[in-house]
Amino acid sequence: MSTNQSESPDSPQKAAAGDGQELERGTYEIIRARLDSHAHELRARLDKLNHDRREVFGSIETKLLATERITTGNNCVPCDMKSIGERFVFGYNVHIGLRSETHLEDVFSVHSFRDGTFHSGSLDLITDDLFLNDFKQLYKYYKDTTFLRFHTRGPHLYMVFRVGKNVTDVKAFKWFNDGESLRYMDNRSEHELTYPPQHEFEWKRTHRDLHRHGAHPHISIEDRIFVETVGGDLTIKVEDNTDVGHGIYDEPVDDPDQVLDDAEVFYAIVGNLILLKIRPYQEQKFRYLVYNDKLQKAMRLDTIERACVLLPEDHGLIFSNGYYLQTGEWKVYDNGERDLLFERRLASPNGEDDLYVFFNRENGVYVLLSYNMIEQHVKTPIVCHGFSFFPDGHLVFFKADDDPQKHHALQIWQTPYVAEGFTPEERTDSFLYKVGNKDIVRGMAECHEILNLIGKDESYSNLYVDLVKKSGDVVDSYFWIKNEETHRLDEPLAQIRDASAAAVSEYDKVVRVRRETAAKFKDVSRRTERALADIRSRRFDHINVFVESLAESRKLRGEIVSLRDLKYIDLESVDFLETEIADSTDRLSRQCVEFLLRDGSLTPYEKRVVAQKSRIDGLEKVSAARELENELVDSATELEMLIDVVSNLKIDDATQRTQIIDDISAIFANLNQARAALKKKTQQLLAVEGSAEFHSQIKLLSQAVVNYLDVCDTPEKCDEYLTKTMVQIEELEGQFAEFDEFVVQLSERREEVYSAFDTRKVAIVEARNRRATALQSAADRILNGIKTRVAGFDNVNDIHSYFASDLMTEKVRDIVAQLTELEDTVKVGDIQSRLKTIREDAVRQLKDRQELYVDGKNVIRFGKHLFSVNVQELELTTVVKDDGMYFHLVGTNYMELIRDERLQTTRDVWNQEVVSENAEVYRAEYLAYLYSQQILQRGPAAISAELEADDAAMTVAIQKFMAPRYAGGYVKGVHDHDAAKITKAYLSVHTSAELLRYPPSARALATVFWYSFKDTEAGRLMQAKLAACGDIRRLFPDANRDQAFVSEIRSSLLSFNDSVKLIDGVSIDLAAAYLCEELCSDHAFVADHRAIET
């Protein structure tokens, strides 16, 4: 008899199945079905591989071969056996009755196994004088002596006898076993009887640092689970929440008043499993529990107290009466044996099976558990009194029987636990043989573990994440998985991995839907229970109480019915809720009818309608009218519900039904009148309030449009804010739909807004296009410069360095970034392509030059001959030669004389290299002249400031002045220095000479003209103007208002000079400027000393 579990019995999937609910085939269900299909394919291929493996390496099935019997002279209980070569030594416990002495043959017998049968032999194998003496002494001085077992340790065999009531009261006779015979050694070797570690993990004790205090304190087990023994029970929780005391597992404790510190708690973590060893306060025994982190479930398992060892490859745990796997499968066998110790482990040569031997020191019973790696389960346990293995894997054991008898049954089984040299014949030419049986077994075991996981339901934590990881690990860990000889296990494994990866996200959705469904059901269930409790406790002495309860019941029933449409809902629970609320509603409806038959039962509604109707005339706001309208609707709904209740109930007396409905109809008539009056009143209020509200909304809309247009700096923002504005307009249309004139205005406003945003968007697009075009033009210029620059490099590394770090290439990349921000991908692609092409062409051309040209110069070598190459671009220019001007093609000998009379007039400047210097004028003089003229134009104050400035300051000022004048060819440090000295000298002379700076011819012409012109009407007017101009100049020295008067005088002077022909070659401009200066001053006309003397 055994108990096992491979799935969680209360999983959501099984619960739904139990309810008879078919899950809708959504994406998750489709993926799950696909995963099952891949699992079926993997299982089929594993079966084929296992068949091939058995053919290559041979197969040894565990099966019963025969049952033999051994006859003893006395009624006895067999205890143990041991093979020595071809002979067996059997040990018994016998009751000899009145005999006082126990002989050797009463306890031991020797048999040989031939032809499948046991044959009795002599005791010569264990006959030794010293041993016989020790044997007699043992039974003589220890009256309760019984034979317990044979114990093997290396080459030594121990005959173990129990001599007291305690299992540790033993004596041991030590023999040396050479494989064919025994040699007695001593009787003092009981201290050498040891067992392997009974727990292949370490128990850790909890301490105060792991305590979590609160209303329900608990102990943290590495923050994975939380344990406590307070409040009367031992509880395991998966959440670190001390506000609640319930968990996933609980069982009562003896002392309900204990605190957290009173219990002793130990734990051990083995993969997904957490083992707990807990002794509550004042209890004698520890309690042992196993918690599975994947299933989030715990179970009591006290069997592991004595012994618990690990299965191979971290598959899980095995103990004397069962096993527990990491994936959650477990089985406990009810073999009636307790307090067994782990004795040893035997592994089959092929690595597929492991035998675990447990021994009961109390009654000498062995329990043999054989675990299969591939199938991951334990075969039927063997409970026996002693066993022994043949080298060929035959297992012989006494069938356990505590009743003394003379005829003892022995079973002979074939097992895979063979000795070296007894393995089945193998095919060495197979690929599987090259891989190795053990490696294939491990791989198949991991594949079966994946199949076991696929069989799990969704209660298994991180199921699909584990499937993705494990299937990927198997494919990566075993190279032979992808071989045809192993049936390409990688293909279904890869499909399982992909399907599991797809199921991860989909399962999260399913979990979320289930959680939401559970929450919705819980909320409706809680409110239903509360409503039912209120109905049971209420006092129904007023119609309003009935109406409220019936309305709440009807609302809840509607919500309960809507729960049926939710996925993964428990329909049985929904049916139960609906039944409860329906029964309660029916009872309440009958009570309501009985109440309505009383006189004055509807008086509260009559008074309410009258009161509501009386409030209509006093309404001043639309909001108040809306509130009153809602109140009237509520009253109508409640009255309709009353009519519905009365109509649906079976009332024997029809007159009663009619009476109730007539009373309600009368109230309805009054209510309808009130609603009609309220509607009329609301329309009147809307006409008043609507206009003011509409204009305020329009103002807000206008302000919003202005603000939106200000922040629209991209076409996308224009579209975004246009959409927002249109939504606002649509909302206003819905709000004022009852006013036709407002709808027309909103339509016009919509067109205006659309036009404004469209204009803004067009302007932004045009500006963006202009900027993009400007950036592209800049990039073109820079790229042309880069192309010219890299053409002169003579090293490939220099070209790469230039493109990696030069400022010009960085500038091009910056332009690309700006164009990217402008979303002009076409120009971005063009510039990037050109930059890449320039780089590649430069490298290619450099390599061509290095291969074809001599030393990288413009000379090509063909054999021994060298040829020069002209690399100048063919351009047209002019050249002065032989006193003539010629057309010339650069890089050629072509010359052609230019014959043009107009060109001959410019012969004087043919050899002038710059505009600022010729044979007569030094360029510093020309620079000083230009600088002085702009100083003179600013007036006397500027002239004085320049004269007072030191040479260094004037030099700096002239440097700034000449900086933008590139055509002048000025050299810093030369021409600026000379110009500063010339300028200072010139301004000094200009100031001291005053009006004598004008030439005599100009002064003479101006004097003659003025004396002939001053007495005329125009002369007197001009003199008055210039006198006023002189006053302004004296008051405001920096005011420069003479130019208008100079122009006026110049026109008169020009006419005068053309008529009288007084002086030839005189500058009219200088004469006009001189005359203006004279007339603005208050002194006589200036003259030099020679004129004064004459």
Buried (B, 14 or more C-beta within 10 A) or exposed (E): EEEEBBBBEEBBBBBBEEBEBEBEEBEBBBBBEBBEBBBEBBBEBBEEBBEBBBEBBBBBEBEEEEEBEBEBEBBBBBBBBBBBEEBBBBBBBBEEEEEEEBBBBBBBBBBEBEEEEBEEBEBEBBEBEEBBEBBBEBBEEBEEBBBBBBBEEEEBBBBBBBBEEEBEEBBBBBBEBEEEBBEBBEBEBBEEBEEEEBBBBEEBEBEEEBBBEEEBBBBBBEEBBBBBBBBBBBBBBBEEBBEEBEBBBBBEBEEEEBEBEBBBBBBBBBBBBBBBBBBBBEBEEBBBBBBBBBBBBBBEBEBBBBBBBBBBBEBBBBBBBBBBBBBBBBBBBEBEBEBBBBBEBBBBBBBBBBBBBBBBBEBBBBBBBBBBBBBBBBBEBBBBBBBBBBEBBBBBBBBBEEEBBEEBBBBBBBBBBBEEEEBBEBEEEBEBBEBBBBBBBBBBBBBBBBBBBBBBBBBBBBBBBBBBEBBBBBBEEBEBBBBEBBBBBBBBBBBBBBBBBBBBEBBEEBBEBBEEBBEBBEEBBEBBEEBBEEBEEEEBEEBEBBBBBBBBBBEBBEBBEEBEEBBBBBEEBBEEBBEBBEEBBBEBBBBBBEBBBEEEBBEEBBEBBEEBBEBBEEBEEBEBBBEBBEBBEEBBEBBEBBBEBBEEEEBEEEEBBEBBBEBBEEBBEBBEEBBEEBEEBBEEBBEEBBBEBBEEBBEEBEEBBEEBBEEBEBBEBBEBBBEEBBEBBEEBBEBBEEBEEBEEBBEEBBEEBBEBBEEBBEEBEEEBEEBBEEBBEBBEEBBEEBBEBBBEBEEEEBBBEBBEEBEEBEBBBEBBEBBEEBEBEEBBEBBBEBBEEBBEEBBEBBEEBEEEBEEEEEEBEEEEEEEEEEEEEEEEEEEEEEEBBBEBBEEEEEEEEEEEEEEEEEEEEEEEEEEBBBEEEBBBBBBBBBBBEEBBEEBEEBBEEBBEBEEEEBBEBBBEBBEEEEEBEBEEEEBBBBBBBBBBEBBEEBEEEEBBEBBBBBBBBBBBBBEEBEEEEEBEEBBEBBEEBBEEBEEEEEEEEBEEBBEBBBEBBBEBBEEEEEBEEBBBBBBBBBBBBBBBBEEEBBBEEEEEEE
